[in-house]
Amino acid sequence: MTAIYNSRAFATAPGVFGQIYANTIGAMAAWNDARATRNALSQLSDRELDDIGLCRGDIEQVVRGL
């Protein structure tokens, strides 16, 4: 079984601009994680998706965390 763990720790930057920067980086990281998840799940066959309890229609819900 393969597992990928992503941990992103941001130092708290002082001021409004530091917070804007941290929020921007966080949003970009979340977008990239969703993109990578969507691509990985889309490459699986229907059988492989069924093995993990998903169908093609579930991919977007998984990516959005619903």
C-alpha positions in Angstrom: 0.0 0.0 0.0 1.3 3.4 -1.0 0.7 6.5 1.1 1.8 10.0 0.4 2.0 12.5 3.2 2.2 16.2 2.5 2.9 18.5 5.4 3.3 22.2 4.9 4.3 24.3 7.9 4.4 28.0 7.4 6.1 30.3 9.8 3.7 33.1 10.8 4.9 36.2 9.1 4.1 39.5 10.8 1.7 42.0 9.3 -1.0 42.1 6.8 1.3 41.4 3.8 2.8 38.4 5.5 -0.7 37.0 6.1 -1.7 37.7 2.5 1.5 35.9 1.3 0.8 32.9 3.6 -2.8 32.7 2.4 -1.8 32.9 -1.2 0.8 30.1 -0.8 -1.7 28.0 1.1 -4.3 28.4 -1.7 -1.8 27.5 -4.4 -0.7 24.4 -2.4 -4.4 23.3 -2.0 -5.1 23.8 -5.7 -2.0 21.8 -6.6 -3.0 19.0 -4.2 -6.5 18.9 -5.7 -5.0 18.8 -9.2 -2.6 16.0 -8.4 -5.4 14.0 -6.7 -7.8 14.5 -9.7 -5.1 13.4 -12.1 -4.1 10.3 -10.1 -7.7 9.2 -9.7 -8.5 9.9 -13.4 -5.7 7.6 -14.5 -7.1 4.6 -12.6 -9.2 2.1 -14.4 -12.9 1.6 -13.6 -11.9 -1.7 -11.8 -9.3 0.0 -9.7 -11.7 2.8 -8.8 -14.3 0.1 -7.8 -11.7 -1.6 -5.6 -11.4 1.6 -3.5 -15.1 2.2 -3.5 -15.3 5.0 -6.1 -16.7 5.5 -9.5 -15.7 8.1 -12.1 -18.5 10.4 -11.0 -17.1 10.5 -7.4 -13.7 11.9 -8.4 -14.7 15.5 -8.3 -16.4 15.0 -4.9 -13.3 13.4 -3.5 -11.1 16.2 -4.8 -13.4 18.9 -3.2 -13.5 17.0 0.0 -17.3 16.4 0.0 
